[in-house]
Amino acid sequence: MHTSTPLAERMRPAALDALAGQEHLTGKGSILRTAIEGGNIPSMILWGPPGVGKTTIAHIIAQTLSLPCYQLSAISSGVKEVREVIEKARATTHAILFIDEIHRFNKGQQDALLGAVEKGIITLIGATTENPSFEVNSALLSRCQVYVLKALPEQALVALLREAMAKDVLLSTLPITLTETDALVRLSGGDARKLLNLFELTILAGGHGPGTPVNITDALVMQTAQQKIALYDKQGEQHYDIISAFIKSMRGSDPNGAVYWLARMIEGGEDVKFIARRMVIFASEDVGNANPNGLLLANACFDAVNKIGYPEARIILSQCATYLAASPKSNAAYEAIGKALSMVKQTGDLPVPLHIRNAPTALMKSMDYGKDYQYSHLGEGNFITQEYLPEALSGTTFYTPGNNARENELRHFLRERWKEKYGY
């Protein structure tokens, strides 16, 4: 078995019906499908994790509308390349411009697109793994529809494997037995491209000649992944593996691991904002109230590296990463909002207790809005016991302080005031 085209590329869907896991966008009657079938698509930003169909959707749109389609990568293209494409589009009246990783374009590069998008010379399709609210200029974003793609569920990933075995020009001729899929699904992380290319590498590793039966097991997949990781990393998946290793090193309180993976990202030319933003999130999610200064430093780091840039930004990033790694850890704030959101989904819009409602009008006051509210600062220690949750949730504990010096102080403070109510 040999081909220079990877399996993921050979299996790229050519029609919306063949695209896995994005039925909310591509299913019958969906907004995007209706726009494509009507031949009147807006400029758009496709936001979602890697390998879930962003590039595929752009290709399908171009083929369906029979328009010229130009593709640029924000990693390797600049204003010059953008302007060249706009001139080509102007010569053909209209074209689609697909920009992969558009979040890596700076303000000047994004501004170069604005005029052409406004005048309808190009229909822009930008793909991003980052929240476009933070990474795409508001002027450009306001002219684009944002569509959110989801990570592929296990069921869709296993279906892709079976489809490849049945339909791929090469795999369909081979005696493959798919005994286990857990390792393939886990290592792919919901990324179809990563899944299929690892699947193909595993088949190559398991077969030793034409017609040799190949039995795909978790052990064989893991062995292949360890040996061949670089081969299926050509599309940039390693970017996600390394940021994962960086975060997990800090979470594991290992500044040495953290600074090593930081160096790998710096050496690879990773965007300083991407690294710094991840540390801001980490400071709340994993350090939290065990060391509130972590969030302050991470936020200061984000501001500083944006002003400084490489190469000096490496020092600021290193200071922040080693500090966060060496800080006590707590995910209590992260857990608290998770529990609260889950409760809101279960119980819906429970009424706000009357005594803590706002009462800006006479009518509201006559309806007892704000009646019996007690101003906490009038109580001893600036505290008066009263109910702040809807009646149905009274006594529910969402925030449980972690077992560390700082949060034990918070626990003591809360226990003194609420006694047994919340179990502090």
N, C-alpha and C positions, 0 to 999 in steps of 0.2 A: 504494500500500500504506500503510494507516494503521491503527493500533490503539493504545489507551492502555496496553494490557497488554504488557509486554516478552515477547519470545520465550521466555526461560527460564521465565517463569511459565506461559505457555501450554503448554509442553512438560513441566511438572512431572508426574512419574509418579503415577498414582493407585493402583498396585498394586506389591507387592514384586517381581514378575517383571519389571516394566518399569524397575526401578532399576538404573543402570549401575555396574559396577565394585566392588560390595560383596557379591559372592557368598558370601564367608566368613561374612557376617552374615545374608544374606537368601535364600541358596540352600536348596534342599530339604534338610530334616534339620538345618539350622543351629539353634543355640541360640535366637537371637532369633526366627526364623521360627516355630519350634515353640512358643515362648511366646505369640506373637501368635495363632497358629492355635488354641491351647488357651484363649485368652481370659484368660490369667493372667500379665500382664506385670509385672515388677518396676519400681520406680522406677529410672531409669537416667541415666547420663551418656554422651552421644555425643561422642566426642573425635576430631577430625580436622580437616584443613585446610578452608578455605572452599570452598563450592560442590560438595561431594561427596555430599550427600544427607541431612544431619542433620535439617533442617526437614522434608524430604519424608517421612522415616521417621516423624516425630512425627505428621504429617497422616494417613499411611496407618494408623498404629495407632489413632488416634481414629476414623477412618471404619470400620475393621474391627470395632472393639469397640462402635461406636455409642454412644460416650460424649461428653458435652460436653467441648470442648477450649478452654482459654483460653491465649492466647499473650502473653507479656511479653518485652520486650527489657531486658536488664540495664543498657543504656546510659541508658534513659529512665524506668525504673521503680524504685520504692523499696519500703520496708516497707509503706507505705499501700496501694499497688496489690496487693502480695502478699496482704495481709490481706483485701482486698475480694474477691479471687478465692477465697480459702479459705472465706469466708462463703457465696459463691454455690455452691461445691462442696458445702458442708455442707447447703445447702437441697435439693440434688438427690441427696443421698446420696454420690455419687462423681463425680469429674471428672479429666481430664488437665490438668496445667499444664505448658506448654512454655515454658522460659525460654532465650532465645537469648543467647549470650555470658555464660553463668552465672559465668564466671571474673571478670567485672567486678562482681559482687555482693560487698559487703564482709561481714565476719563477722556483723554485726547482721542484714543482709538475708538471709543464708543461714540464720541461726538461726531467723528467722521462719517458715521452711519446715518445720523439724524436726518439730514436734508434729503437723502435718497429715499429713506423710509417715508418721510412726510409727503414727498412728491409722488410716491408710488412707483419710483424707478425700480426699486427692489422690494420684494417681500422677504423680510428677515426672519430666519428661523435660528434662534440661538439655543444651544444646549448647555445646561449647567448642572453641576452637582451641588452647588452652593445656593443658599437662599437669595433669589434675585433682588429681594427688597434691600439687601445690604450691598450687593455686588454689581447691580446694574443701575446706571444713572437714572434718576427719577424721570428726566425728560424722555429718555429712550423707553423706559419701562411703561410710561403712560401711553405710549403708542403701540404697545404690544399686549397681546392676550397671554396670560401665564397659564400653562397647563402642567399639572403635577402628575408625574408618573410614579408608580409604586414599585418597591422591591418585589421580585417574583416570589410567590409562595411555593412551598415544597412541591405541591401537587403539579403546578405548572412546570417546574424544573424537571421533575421526573418524566412528565409528558414530553418535554423537549428531547430528552435522552432517547425515549422510545421512538419518537418521530425521526430522529437522526438515524437510528438503526434501521428503520423501515424505508426511509426515502433518500438518504444521502447516496450519491452516485458511487461512493467507495464503501461506506460502512454497510450498505445493504447487501453487498456481495460477500461479507465476512461472517464466519460462524461465531457471533458474539453472544455470550450469556450475561445478562445484567443481574447478578446475584444480589448485590448490595448497593444501595445508593446513598446511605447516610453521609459518607465522607465526601462524595461529590457535591451533595447539596450543602453541607456545612462549609466546605472550603470555597464554594462559589459565592457565598454570602448574598444570594439572590441575584447574582450577575450572570445572565445567560451566556455572554461571550466567554467569561472565565470558565463557566461550567462546561461548555462544549469543547473548548480548546484543551482543558484538562482531561476530559473524556477521551479525546482523540490521542493525546499523549499517553494515557494509560493503556489504550488499545495497542498502540505501537510498542509500549514496554512489555505488554503481556503476550504479544504474538511474535513468534520466531520464524516466520516464513508463511508463504501463501497457503491459505486453507487451514492453518493451525488454529484450533479452537481457542478463544480468549474468554476467560471467566473474570468478569469485573467484580472484585471484592473491595471492601474498605481498606484492607491491608495493602493491596496492590495500588490503590489510589494514593494512599498516604506515602508509600515508597516512591511513587512517581513524582508526587508533589515536592518531596524533599530534594530529589535529584534534578528535577527539570524546571523548578520554579521560574528561573530566568527566561525560559523559552516561551512560557505563556504569559509573560509580563510585558510584551512589546507594546500593548495598548495603554500602559500606564496603571495597571492594577496595583503595582507595587507601591504606588503613591498611597493607596488606602491601607495596605498591609503595614507600611512603615509608620504612618500616623497612629495606627492601632497599637503597634509595639511601643511607641513613644508614650501614649496615654496610659497603657497598662504598666509601663515601667514607673511612671509617676505615681499611679494608683498603688503600686506595690512598694512605694517608698524607697525606690532605688535610683538615686541621682546619677549613678554611673551609667545604668542602662538608659536613663532618660537623655543624658547628654550625648551618648553614642548615637541614638536614633535621631536626635536633633542634628548632630553633625552630618548624618546621612542625608537628611532633608536639605540642609544648607548646601552641601556638596552637589546635590541634585538640582539646585536652583529653585527649590520650593518657594512659593510666595510667602513673604514674611507675615503678611496679614492672615493667611490661612493658619500658620503655626500659632501666631499670637491669639487668634480668635479661639482656637481649640483650647488654649490654656485658660482663657477667660471662662469658658464653659466648665472646664475641669475644676477651676477654683471654687465654683459653687457646687458642682455635682459631687465632687469627691473629697474636697477639703471642708467646704461649708463653714459652719459655725465652730468647728474645732479650731479654726484659725481664720477669723474674718479678714485679717490682713492679706490673706492669699488673694482674695478677689480684688482688693485695692491695688496690690502689686501687679496682678495680671492685667488689670485695666490700664494701669500706668505703662506697662510693657507694650500693650497694643498701641497706645498713643505714641510712645517713644519710637518704636520701630517704623511707624508710618512717617515720622519726621526724619528719621536717620537713614533708613535703607541699608542695604549691604555695602561694604563688608562689616561695618561697625555694629549693625543690628544683631550680629551673632552674639556679642557680649551680653546685650540686654536680654536676649532670648535665653541664653545660658543661665544668667542670674535668676530669671523667673522660673525656669524649669527645675533647677536644682533646689530652689526655695520651696516650690510646691511639692516636689518629691520628698523633701526632708520635713514637711509639715505633718502634724497629726491629721488623721483622716476621719471624715464623717460624711455619709450620704443621707443624713437625716432630713435635710431640706428637700433633696431630690425625692426621697421616699414620701415626704409629707404632701407635696403637690401631686404626686402620683395617686396617693390614696384619696385626696380631696377630689381630683378630677374623676376618678372611678366612682366615687360616691355621687357626684353631680350627674354622671351618666345614668346611674341606677335610679336616683330619686327625682330627677328633673328639677323644675323650678319651684322649690319649696318657698313659701312666703317669708319675707323678712319680718322678724318679730316687730310688732308695732313700736315698742319703746326705743328701738334703734333706727327707726325710719327717719328720713329727713322730713321736716315740716316747714317748708318755706312759705306756705300760703295759709290763710285763715281757714279755708275749707279743710285742708289736711289736718290742721290742729283740731278742728271740730270732729274729725274722724279718729281722734286719739293718736295720730302719728306723733311719735316722740314723747308720748305721755309716760310718765314714770321713769324716763331715762335718768340715770344718775351720773353726774360728771365725775369721772374717776379721780381727778386731781383734788377733789374735796375730801377724799377718804384718806385714812392713815396709810402712809407709804404710797400715796397716789393710786390707791386701789380700792374699789368697792365691788363686792361680789354681785354679779348680775349675769343674765344669759345672753350670749352673743351668737348662738347657733339657732337655726330653725328648730321649733319644738320637737319635731320628729328625730332630730339628730343630737339632742341634748346629751352631753357627756361623751360624745364621740371624740377619740383622740386621733389626730392626724400627725402631729409633730411629736416624735419621741426623741429627745436629745440623745446623742451618741455618748458612749462611755469614754470621755476624754476630759481633761482638766477644764477647758473652757465651757463645754456643754454641761458638765456636772454642776458648774456654777449656775447655768441657766435652769437646770433641773431643780436645784435647791430654791432658786427664786420662784419658780412656778409652783413648787410644792407648798412653799410658805403661803402663797396667795390662794391657790385653788384647793388646798387640803387633799381630800381623796377624790375629788370630782373627776379628774383626768388620769388618775393613777400615777402622777409624778412622784 
